[in-house]
Amino acid sequence: MKELLRSNDPVLVSYLEHRLREAGIEPLVLDAYTSIVEGSLGILPRRMMVTEEDHPGAARILDEVQRESEAGPGQGQQGPEKQGEDE
């Protein structure tokens, strides 16, 4: 197993886990229960692990997710409701 991500952001961890499973990659999230026990301070990051074989593909998906996150709402790919508005 190889670490893909270490994050205090439960939304990012959950979304990345979903995207990986969609791609047929089964991630293992470590420290989820430990971070719950420590309370809502969010000081203990969750770690996401994938197999050595899946790591390159998982890293590409992580890059996509991070780019989407940086783009912010409405700045990523245009959905059907947004197409044609800029023309």
Buried (B, 14 or more C-beta within 10 A) or exposed (E): EEEBBEBEBBEBBEBBBEBBEEEEBEBEBBBBEEBEEEEEEEEBBBBBBBEEEBBEBBBEBBEEBEEBBEEEEEEBEEEEEEEEEEE
